[in-house]
Amino acid sequence: MSAHSEEPRQFIEATPTLLETGADAAGQRLDQWLAGKLGPDMSRSRVQMLIRQGAVSINGRPVDETKRKMAAGESVSVVMPEPEPAEPQGENIALDVLYEDDALIVINKPAGLVVHPGAGNWTGTLVNALIHHCGDSLSGIGGVRRPGIVHRLDKETSGVMVVAKTDRAHKALSEAFADHGRTGDLERAYLALVWGIPQRPTGTVDAPLGRAADRVRRAVVPEGRDDARHAVTHFAVREQFGEHQREFATASLVECRLETGRTHQIRVHMAHIGHPVIGDPDYGLAFRTKANRLPEPLKSQVKAFSRQALHAWLLAFRHPDTHLPLRFEAPIPGDMEELVGGFRNL
């Protein structure tokens, strides 16, 4: 059965959870009241799915209306099914695991690995690898035994990712990433090798993003457009290369920190200010000929580098269960480090 199916299911084998409504329940929606009673491990969307699937009864009668108003003195029965198997199949794909416990796993994703199965990539993804690696330690996200993806990295972007293994961790981490660290302890930093040297050593790009004409790429769009999404990127120049040799193309190693988390945000924002990520096939094509101005062997290195030179080097957050601060760093991968080294030799 699909993870998103809402067809009625059989719950004969499971032991129901029995609850009684008090005066405080009067007037509350069923899904709202249940989510509060079943604890932090249970998201409201998961409660709604259970109601629609026939897992909830009131006074002995099944109910399927999530907005039903509650009254005091009612007897509520909830049958919690075992998590279904994940639709994607587990695959024995090597993972660079930085940390793992019962609630979450942190990995250093290599470039070239797609995060989630989708059109054209139904196998060989990070999700397939995690299903195989984690096995029965996945307690179920939304009723399905699968890893909880709370943020993503583009296929060709490398670096640190955290993935939830329980509903509770998924809910807490999703909220943290949605907040982008504005009120919590979430910290994310990327390193990007970009063309040119920004005029200022630090800066902020505040420009809304929306869909480009091909509907796969993103672009800076007018703020009033229907699909415009607020997007803010802070950057700081770590190193600059070739500034004293004007006959060569210049470049910079830039650290980027996200205030929002839009698709392709760093790549689009850096291109928008005239400093696209080197090797970016979608947003850096106009700068491709700059490689012709480089001396060998760097010229050949840049032309052979077939992905965006972007790496998520830092991820810090509070553990969803212990609330202790966790911090993870991943070194720049070898191919990108070689490319940076080539620019250092200019």
C-alpha positions in Angstrom: 0.0 0.0 0.0 1.2 3.5 -0.8 2.5 5.6 2.1 0.0 8.2 1.1 -3.0 5.9 0.7 -6.1 6.8 2.8 -8.1 3.7 1.9 -9.7 1.9 4.9 -7.3 -0.6 6.5 -7.9 -3.6 8.8 -6.6 -3.1 12.4 -7.8 -6.4 13.9 -4.4 -7.5 15.3 -3.4 -4.3 16.9 -4.2 -3.3 20.6 -6.1 0.0 20.7 -5.2 3.0 22.8 -8.2 4.1 24.9 -8.7 7.7 25.8 -11.4 9.6 27.6 -12.4 13.2 26.9 -12.5 15.8 29.7 -14.2 19.2 29.8 -11.1 20.7 28.1 -11.9 18.7 24.9 -15.3 20.3 24.3 -15.3 22.1 21.0 -11.9 21.0 19.9 -11.4 19.3 16.5 -10.8 15.5 16.7 -7.4 15.7 14.9 -6.2 18.5 17.1 -7.3 16.9 20.4 -5.8 13.5 19.4 -2.4 15.0 18.3 -2.1 16.6 21.7 -3.1 13.4 23.6 -0.9 11.0 21.6 2.3 13.0 22.4 5.2 14.5 20.4 5.9 11.4 18.4 2.6 11.8 16.5 2.3 14.6 14.0 -1.1 16.1 13.2 -0.9 14.9 9.6 -0.3 11.3 10.8 -3.3 11.6 13.1 -5.4 12.8 10.2 -4.3 9.8 8.1 -5.3 7.4 10.9 -8.7 9.0 11.2 -9.3 8.7 7.4 -8.1 5.1 7.4 -10.7 4.1 10.0 -8.3 3.6 13.0 -10.3 5.9 15.3 -13.6 5.2 17.0 -15.7 7.3 19.4 -18.1 5.6 21.7 -17.6 2.4 19.8 -18.3 3.8 16.3 -15.6 4.5 13.7 -15.2 8.1 12.6 -13.5 9.4 9.5 -14.1 13.2 9.9 -10.9 14.9 11.1 -12.8 18.2 11.9 -15.4 16.5 14.1 -16.0 18.6 17.2 -15.3 16.8 20.5 -17.5 16.7 23.6 -16.7 15.9 27.2 -17.2 12.4 28.4 -16.5 10.6 25.1 -14.6 7.3 24.8 -12.0 7.4 22.0 -10.2 4.3 20.7 -7.1 4.6 18.5 -5.6 1.6 16.8 -1.9 2.1 15.9 -0.9 -0.2 13.0 2.6 -1.5 12.6 4.7 0.7 10.2 4.3 -0.5 6.6 7.4 -1.4 4.6 9.0 1.4 2.6 8.0 1.5 -1.0 11.6 2.0 -2.2 13.8 -1.0 -1.7 16.9 -1.1 0.4 20.2 -1.2 -1.6 23.7 -2.0 -0.3 25.2 1.4 -1.2 28.2 2.5 0.9 27.6 5.4 3.3 30.0 7.7 5.1 28.2 7.8 8.5 29.4 10.6 10.8 26.9 9.8 13.6 24.0 7.4 14.3 21.7 6.6 17.2 18.1 5.4 17.6 16.6 8.8 16.6 18.7 10.0 13.7 21.7 9.4 11.4 24.2 12.0 10.0 26.0 11.2 6.8 28.5 12.9 4.5 26.8 12.7 1.1 29.1 12.3 -1.9 28.5 14.2 -5.1 26.5 12.3 -7.6 24.1 10.7 -5.1 20.5 11.6 -5.5 18.7 12.0 -2.1 15.2 10.7 -2.9 13.8 8.4 -5.5 12.0 10.2 -8.3 11.5 10.4 -12.0 14.6 9.0 -13.7 16.1 8.0 -10.3 14.0 5.3 -8.8 17.0 3.3 -7.5 20.5 4.1 -6.3 19.5 7.0 -4.1 20.4 7.9 -0.5 16.9 6.7 0.7 17.6 3.3 -0.8 20.9 3.2 0.9 19.4 4.3 4.3 16.6 1.7 4.1 19.3 -1.0 3.7 21.7 0.4 6.3 19.1 1.2 9.0 16.8 -1.8 8.6 14.5 -2.3 11.6 15.9 0.7 13.4 13.6 2.8 11.3 10.5 3.0 13.6 8.3 4.6 11.0 7.8 8.1 9.6 4.1 8.8 9.0 3.4 5.1 9.5 5.9 3.9 6.9 9.3 2.3 7.8 11.4 4.8 5.9 14.0 7.5 6.6 12.7 11.0 7.3 14.3 13.5 4.9 14.2 16.9 6.6 16.5 18.7 4.1 18.1 17.9 0.9 21.3 18.5 -1.1 21.3 18.6 -4.9 22.6 15.5 -6.6 26.0 17.0 -7.3 26.4 18.9 -4.1 28.3 17.0 -1.4 28.3 17.4 2.4 26.6 16.8 5.7 23.0 15.7 6.0 20.9 14.6 8.9 18.0 12.1 8.5 15.4 11.2 11.0 14.7 7.6 12.0 11.6 8.2 14.1 8.4 10.3 13.8 9.4 12.3 16.9 12.8 13.2 15.5 11.3 13.9 12.1 8.8 16.4 13.5 11.4 18.2 15.6 14.1 18.4 12.9 11.5 19.5 10.3 10.5 22.3 12.6 14.1 23.3 13.1 14.9 23.4 9.4 11.7 25.3 8.6 12.8 27.9 11.1 16.4 28.0 9.5 18.0 28.7 12.9 16.3 32.1 13.4 15.0 31.0 16.9 17.0 27.9 17.5 20.5 26.4 17.2 20.4 25.2 13.6 23.6 26.2 11.8 24.4 25.3 8.1 27.4 26.5 6.2 28.6 25.7 2.6 31.8 26.3 0.7 31.5 27.3 -2.9 34.2 27.9 -5.4 32.9 30.8 -7.6 34.1 32.8 -10.6 35.5 36.2 -9.8 36.1 38.1 -6.6 33.1 39.9 -4.9 33.6 43.6 -4.3 33.1 43.2 -0.6 34.5 40.4 1.6 31.1 39.8 3.1 27.6 40.4 1.9 23.9 39.3 1.8 21.8 38.4 -1.2 18.2 39.1 -0.5 16.3 38.2 -3.7 13.1 36.1 -4.1 13.2 32.9 -6.1 10.7 31.3 -8.4 10.5 28.9 -11.3 12.5 29.6 -14.4 11.0 29.0 -17.9 12.0 25.3 -18.0 10.3 24.6 -14.6 13.3 22.6 -13.3 15.7 25.5 -12.7 15.0 28.5 -10.4 15.5 32.2 -11.0 15.4 35.5 -9.2 11.9 36.8 -9.8 9.9 40.0 -8.9 8.7 39.9 -5.3 5.0 40.2 -6.3 5.0 37.2 -8.6 2.7 34.3 -7.5 5.5 31.8 -7.1 8.0 34.2 -5.6 9.6 32.8 -2.4 11.6 34.9 0.1 15.3 33.9 -0.1 18.3 35.2 1.8 21.9 34.0 1.5 24.8 35.4 3.5 28.3 35.0 2.1 31.9 35.6 3.2 35.0 35.3 1.0 37.4 32.8 2.5 40.1 32.9 -0.1 40.6 34.8 -3.4 42.7 33.6 -6.3 44.4 35.2 -9.3 43.8 38.8 -8.1 47.4 39.8 -9.0 47.4 38.2 -12.4 44.7 40.0 -14.3 45.5 38.0 -17.5 44.0 35.0 -15.8 40.4 34.5 -14.7 39.9 35.1 -11.0 38.0 33.0 -8.5 37.1 32.9 -4.8 36.3 30.3 -2.2 33.2 31.6 -0.5 31.4 30.4 2.6 27.6 30.7 2.3 25.1 30.5 5.1 21.3 30.2 4.5 18.7 32.3 6.2 16.1 30.5 4.0 16.3 27.1 2.2 15.0 27.3 -1.3 15.8 24.9 -4.2 19.2 25.8 -5.8 19.3 28.9 -3.6 23.1 29.3 -3.3 23.7 28.5 -6.9 21.1 31.0 -8.1 22.0 33.8 -5.7 25.8 33.6 -6.5 25.0 33.7 -10.2 22.7 36.6 -9.6 25.5 38.7 -8.2 27.9 37.8 -11.0 29.8 35.0 -9.3 28.4 31.7 -10.4 29.6 28.4 -8.8 32.4 27.0 -11.0 31.2 23.9 -12.9 27.5 24.7 -12.4 25.8 23.3 -15.5 22.6 25.2 -14.9 23.6 28.7 -13.7 27.2 29.0 -14.8 27.2 28.3 -18.5 27.8 32.0 -19.4 31.1 31.8 -17.6 32.4 28.6 -19.1 34.8 30.3 -21.5 36.6 31.9 -18.6 38.5 28.6 -18.3 40.2 29.4 -21.6 42.1 32.2 -19.8 43.6 29.9 -17.3 47.1 28.4 -17.6 47.5 24.6 -17.8 47.0 22.3 -16.0 44.3 24.4 -14.2 42.5 25.1 -17.5 42.1 21.4 -18.1 41.0 20.8 -14.5 38.2 23.3 -14.7 37.0 22.0 -18.1 37.0 18.4 -16.7 35.1 19.4 -13.5 31.6 18.3 -14.4 29.6 19.4 -11.4 29.0 22.5 -9.3 31.9 23.1 -6.8 29.6 23.3 -3.8 30.0 21.5 -0.5 27.9 21.5 2.7 30.8 21.5 5.2 29.0 22.3 8.5 25.8 21.2 10.1 24.9 21.9 13.8 21.6 21.4 15.6 20.1 20.2 18.9 19.3 16.5 19.3 15.5 16.1 19.1 15.4 13.8 22.1 18.3 14.8 24.4 18.4 18.5 23.3 22.2 18.4 23.5 24.0 20.4 20.8 25.5 18.4 18.0 28.0 19.7 15.4 29.3 17.9 12.4 31.9 18.9 9.8 32.9 17.3 6.5 36.1 18.1 4.7 36.0 19.2 1.1 35.9 16.1 -1.1 39.0 15.3 -3.1 37.9 16.5 -6.6 36.9 19.9 -5.3 40.0 20.2 -3.1 42.2 19.5 -6.1 40.4 22.2 -8.0 40.8 24.7 -5.2 44.5 23.7 -5.0 44.9 24.5 -8.7 43.6 28.0 -8.2 45.8 28.5 -5.2 48.8 27.9 -7.5 47.9 30.8 -9.8 
